[in-house]
């Protein structure tokens, strides 16, 4: 069974975000082995300099790298990434599995995104939209699209 590790910078605070995540964890249980890792976002002043942001992103990148499973295909969620349909994501995940990939790590950054070097290391840079979303919502959207993609692969009726 495909192993998917969702590595997220920032923690979910409100109950409704946690409830949504639990719903997708339940739905995905039949399709993959899902693991969600939450990392602490680096604290920055109210008006951080570009250098302070870069240093924080580098520290977060180190913590993220430490949680990426050996040999996993890395998907970095970032606004400048490639957009694709749910069907195309299903095909991409299927292609990864067919090429021998058994582990996928999906990365979601915090308020300032992901470190540029970390994004370059990813096998796929993926964007849900050119719009900006809070990382809490992005987590739910990523889980929804993973569920939808795996359901498409399985020939399910969820995707219309």
C-alpha positions as CSV (number, residue, x, y, z in Angstrom):
1,X,0.0,0.0,0.0
2,X,1.3,3.5,-0.9
3,X,2.7,5.4,2.0
4,X,2.0,9.1,2.1
5,X,3.6,11.4,4.6
6,X,2.1,14.9,4.7
7,X,4.7,17.2,6.3
8,X,3.2,20.5,7.5
9,X,4.8,23.6,9.0
10,X,2.3,24.9,11.5
11,X,-0.2,23.3,13.8
12,X,-3.9,23.2,13.4
13,X,-5.6,25.2,16.2
14,X,-9.3,25.3,15.6
15,X,-11.4,22.2,16.1
16,X,-13.1,22.5,12.7
17,X,-9.7,22.1,10.9
18,X,-8.9,19.0,13.0
19,X,-12.3,17.5,12.3
20,X,-11.8,18.0,8.6
21,X,-8.4,16.3,8.7
22,X,-9.8,13.4,10.7
23,X,-12.5,12.9,8.1
24,X,-9.9,12.6,5.3
25,X,-7.7,10.4,7.4
26,X,-10.7,8.0,7.7
27,X,-11.5,8.2,4.0
28,X,-7.9,7.6,3.0
29,X,-7.4,4.6,5.3
30,X,-8.6,2.3,2.5
31,X,-6.3,3.7,-0.1
32,X,-3.0,4.5,1.5
33,X,-1.0,4.6,4.7
34,X,-1.3,8.2,5.6
35,X,0.9,9.9,8.2
36,X,0.7,13.6,9.1
37,X,3.7,15.3,10.6
38,X,3.3,18.8,12.1
39,X,6.4,20.9,12.6
40,X,6.6,24.1,14.6
41,X,6.7,27.3,12.5
42,X,9.7,29.5,13.2
43,X,8.8,32.6,15.2
44,X,9.4,35.9,13.4
45,X,8.8,39.5,14.4
46,X,5.8,41.4,13.1
47,X,7.7,42.9,10.3
48,X,10.5,40.5,9.5
49,X,13.3,41.4,7.1
50,X,14.0,39.3,4.0
51,X,17.0,37.9,5.8
52,X,15.0,36.9,8.8
53,X,12.4,35.2,6.6
54,X,15.1,33.4,4.6
55,X,16.8,32.2,7.9
56,X,13.5,30.9,9.2
57,X,12.7,29.1,6.0
58,X,16.1,27.4,6.1
59,X,15.5,26.2,9.7
60,X,12.1,24.9,8.7
61,X,13.6,23.2,5.7
62,X,16.1,21.4,7.9
63,X,13.3,20.1,10.1
64,X,11.3,19.1,7.0
65,X,14.2,17.2,5.5
66,X,14.7,15.2,8.7
67,X,11.1,13.9,8.3
68,X,11.2,12.9,4.6
69,X,11.4,9.1,4.4
70,X,14.4,7.7,2.7
71,X,13.7,7.2,-1.0
72,X,10.4,9.0,-0.9
73,X,9.2,11.0,-3.9
74,X,8.8,14.6,-2.7
75,X,5.9,16.9,-3.7
76,X,6.3,20.5,-2.7
77,X,3.2,22.5,-2.5
78,X,4.0,26.0,-3.7
79,X,2.2,28.8,-5.6
80,X,4.7,28.8,-8.4
81,X,4.3,25.0,-8.9
82,X,2.5,23.2,-11.7
83,X,-1.2,23.2,-11.7
84,X,-3.0,20.0,-12.7
85,X,-6.5,18.5,-12.8
86,X,-7.5,15.8,-10.3
87,X,-7.3,13.2,-13.1
88,X,-3.7,14.4,-13.9
89,X,-2.8,14.1,-10.2
90,X,-4.2,10.6,-10.2
91,X,-2.1,9.7,-13.2
92,X,1.0,11.3,-11.6
93,X,0.6,9.3,-8.4
94,X,-0.1,6.1,-10.4
95,X,3.1,6.7,-12.5
96,X,5.1,7.2,-9.3
97,X,3.8,3.9,-8.0
98,X,4.5,2.1,-11.3
99,X,8.1,3.4,-11.3
100,X,8.6,1.7,-7.9
101,X,7.8,4.6,-5.6
102,X,6.2,3.3,-2.4
103,X,6.5,6.4,-0.3
104,X,5.5,10.0,-1.1
105,X,6.2,13.0,1.0
106,X,4.0,16.0,0.5
107,X,5.3,19.3,1.9
108,X,3.2,22.2,3.0
109,X,5.0,25.3,4.3
110,X,3.9,27.8,6.9
111,X,3.1,31.5,6.5
112,X,6.1,32.2,4.3
113,X,6.0,29.0,2.3
114,X,8.9,26.7,1.7
115,X,12.6,27.3,1.4
116,X,13.7,27.7,-2.3
117,X,16.4,25.0,-2.1
118,X,13.8,22.6,-0.7
119,X,11.4,23.3,-3.5
120,X,14.2,22.7,-6.1
121,X,14.9,19.3,-4.5
122,X,11.3,18.1,-4.9
123,X,10.4,15.7,-7.6
124,X,7.2,17.7,-8.3
125,X,6.3,21.3,-7.4
126,X,2.5,21.5,-7.3
127,X,0.2,24.4,-7.0
128,X,-3.5,24.3,-6.2
129,X,-4.1,27.8,-7.6
130,X,-2.2,31.0,-8.2
131,X,-4.3,32.3,-5.2
132,X,-2.8,32.3,-1.7
133,X,-4.5,30.1,0.9
134,X,-3.8,29.8,4.6
135,X,-1.7,26.7,5.3
136,X,-4.6,25.2,7.5
137,X,-6.9,25.3,4.5
138,X,-4.2,24.1,2.1
139,X,-3.8,21.0,4.3
140,X,-7.5,20.1,3.9
141,X,-7.3,20.8,0.1
142,X,-4.3,18.6,-0.3
143,X,-5.9,15.8,1.6
144,X,-9.1,16.2,-0.5
145,X,-7.1,16.0,-3.7
146,X,-5.1,13.0,-2.6
147,X,-8.3,11.2,-1.7
148,X,-9.9,12.2,-5.0
149,X,-6.8,11.0,-6.9
150,X,-6.7,7.7,-5.2
151,X,-10.4,7.2,-5.6
152,X,-10.1,7.9,-9.3
153,X,-7.3,5.3,-9.6
154,X,-9.5,2.8,-7.8
155,X,-12.4,3.4,-10.2
156,X,-14.5,4.9,-7.4
157,X,-17.6,7.0,-7.9
158,X,-16.5,9.9,-5.7
159,X,-15.0,11.9,-8.6
160,X,-17.6,13.3,-11.0
